[in-house]
Amino acid sequence: MREFPPELLFEILLRLPPEDLLRCLCVSKAWNATIHDKTFIKSHLQRSIQTNSFGSLFVSATFPCNKCSFKFSDIYDDGTIERAMKIEQPPLQDAESRTPFPSALVSSNGIICIRTGLYEDDFVLWNPSIRKFKKIPSPTFEQSPSPDIHVYLGYGFGYDSTNGDYKLLGIANFNEAVHQCQIYSLKSNSWRKIRNMPCDEFHMIVSRILFSNGALSWLAQNMLDRKMHVVTFELATEKYHWFPTPVDENVQLEVLGDSQCIFRRLRTMDAWIMKEHGSWTLLYSIELPPMSRVNRWCLG
């Protein structure tokens, strides 16, 4: 078979979904080399993001008889959703074929970071479209300064587009404002210590760390004035930024597109969006029914 010109082959392969690229690896040495080339991999990812192609929607996870399985559905550009595909997930099984329930499932550009917390934190990076996985080591945080101090561990996963690297941030939060930070790089396949947040008066709330627009974000409370803040950590530069939230009670952080969104549920359901650093805009405010009426609705 006559070979395509390299530039034409590049453009053709660029438009194929991952499962078809796997089949193309066996066509010829030239095709195999093109698909494994770092420039092609980065270009394929960028095109998928720009065109919203080859996305996946997580549907459900089931654990019958200690066997873990997931169901995914493909989402196409026109909004149609293909039927769910069931995939068995052996990477989570231990030496005795037991499958611990994942405590966290986080996706970034089709790569899913699975965290389990059976005895210690175990992590798997999984690409369901090509059915390949990579187990990654656990971070080694320093011991708690006192046996009476409980340690809260939080993790955030995202893609560093500047360096073409998937990264996992780990935060060990001790009492009040004492914390340690480490970051895992898929390129180096290792953890390393990074600078802690420079403001010692902040208490990190690391149970929920979200990724958007190249940065990880979570909530933190200033222990001096009790004010709530959104902390962002840029994966490319490894710099911290922090912004006060518009309110300080019953605050929940979400991501809406590429922007941070703050929800507060009190007598009303309020939502603010931050389109620029530190600038919040009220999206809506909805009056909630009295608690007695809510209880009746819940009980039927």
Beta strands, then each sheet from edge to edge (+ up, - down):
strand 1: 55-62
strand 2: 69-75
strand 3: 85-88
strand 4: 102-108
strand 5: 111-116
strand 6: 122-127
strand 7: 132-136
strand 8: 152-160
strand 9: 165-173
strand 10: 179-185
strand 11: 190-193
strand 12: 202-212
strand 13: 215-222
strand 14: 228-234
strand 15: 240-244
strand 16: 251-256
strand 17: 259-265
strand 18: 268-276
strand 19: 279-287
sheet 1: 1+ 2- 3+
sheet 2: 4+ 5- 6+ 7-
sheet 3: 8+ 9- 10+ 11-
sheet 4: 12+ 13- 14+ 15-
sheet 5: 16+ 17- 18+ 19-
end
